[in-house]
Amino acid sequence: MKKTRDTPTDDKFAAVCGQVRDVLIPARAGYLAGVSPHYDDVFHDVVQRTEHAGSLGKTDIAALVVWKRLSAQTPWVSALMSLPNAHVREVTKRAVTAVRDTAVPRSEAARTGRSITWPHARRPLQSSDTTDTKPGP
C-alpha cells in the first residue's frame, strides 16, 4: 500500500480494525437474531447462480433490488422472507399446476390457482400448506 501523510500507522490501522470488528460482530449477531434463518435465501440463491454462471442476469439484479427494498415491516413481506424457499416453491407449484389444468375452464383453473395462493397473502404459509393437496379456502 502506498503511504501518504494521511495513511495511518500500522498501530493506528490495527486499532481502527479492532474498533470496526468490535462494532460489526455484535451488529451482525443482532441482525441474525432478529430475522428468520431463511430471510437471506434470495441473496444466497443469486450468489450461487452468479458463482456458477460468472455473471448476473436481469432476474438476479431485479431479485437483489427488490429483496432489500421491500419493507420487512410489511406483514406479508416479513412472512414470505421468513419461509424456506423450498416451502414457497411447493405451494406455488401446486398453484401453477392448478392454473395449467386444461381439463377445466380457464376461469375455474385461475380461481383454483388463486385459492391456493391467496390465503397466503393474508396469513403466513403454514406447514400444512405443503402437505394438503386440495386448494385452500
QUIHU-V956677 format. One record per backbone hydrogen bond with DSSP energy under -0.5 kcal/mol. CO is the residue of the C=O (numbers start at 1). NH is the residue of the N-H. E is the energy in kcal/mol with one decimal. If there is no record, write none. Layout:
# QUIHU-V956677
[[CO NH E] [CO NH E]]
This chain:
# QUIHU-V956677
[[4 7 -1.0] [9 13 -3.1] [10 14 -2.4] [11 15 -2.0] [12 16 -2.5] [13 17 -2.5] [14 18 -2.2] [15 19 -2.1] [16 20 -2.6] [17 21 -2.6] [18 22 -2.2] [19 23 -1.1] [20 23 -0.7] [20 24 -3.1] [21 25 -2.2] [23 27 -1.6] [24 28 -2.8] [25 29 -2.2] [26 30 -2.5] [27 31 -2.2] [28 32 -2.9] [29 33 -2.0] [30 34 -1.1] [31 34 -0.8] [31 35 -0.6] [32 35 -0.6] [36 39 -1.7] [38 41 -1.9] [40 44 -2.3] [41 45 -2.6] [42 46 -2.2] [43 47 -2.5] [44 48 -2.3] [45 49 -2.3] [46 50 -2.6] [47 51 -2.6] [48 52 -2.1] [49 53 -3.1] [50 54 -3.0] [57 61 -2.3] [58 62 -2.7] [59 63 -2.6] [60 64 -2.3] [61 65 -2.3] [62 66 -2.7] [63 67 -2.5] [64 68 -1.0] [65 69 -0.8] [66 70 -2.0] [71 74 -1.6] [74 78 -2.6] [75 79 -2.5] [76 80 -2.4] [77 81 -3.0] [78 82 -1.0] [80 83 -1.5] [84 87 -0.6] [84 88 -1.8] [85 89 -2.7] [86 90 -1.9] [87 91 -1.9] [88 92 -2.6] [89 93 -2.2] [90 94 -1.6] [91 95 -1.7] [92 96 -2.8] [93 97 -2.5] [94 98 -2.1] [95 99 -2.4] [96 100 -1.9] [98 101 -1.2] [100 102 -0.7] [101 104 -0.8] [105 109 -2.4] [106 110 -2.9] [107 111 -2.3] [108 112 -2.6] [109 113 -2.4] [110 114 -2.6] [111 115 -2.3] [112 116 -1.4] [113 117 -1.6] [114 118 -4.2] [115 119 -0.5] [117 120 -1.4] [117 121 -0.6] [118 121 -1.7] [118 122 -0.7] [119 122 -0.7] [119 123 -1.4] [126 129 -1.8] [127 130 -1.2] [128 131 -0.5] [128 132 -2.0]]
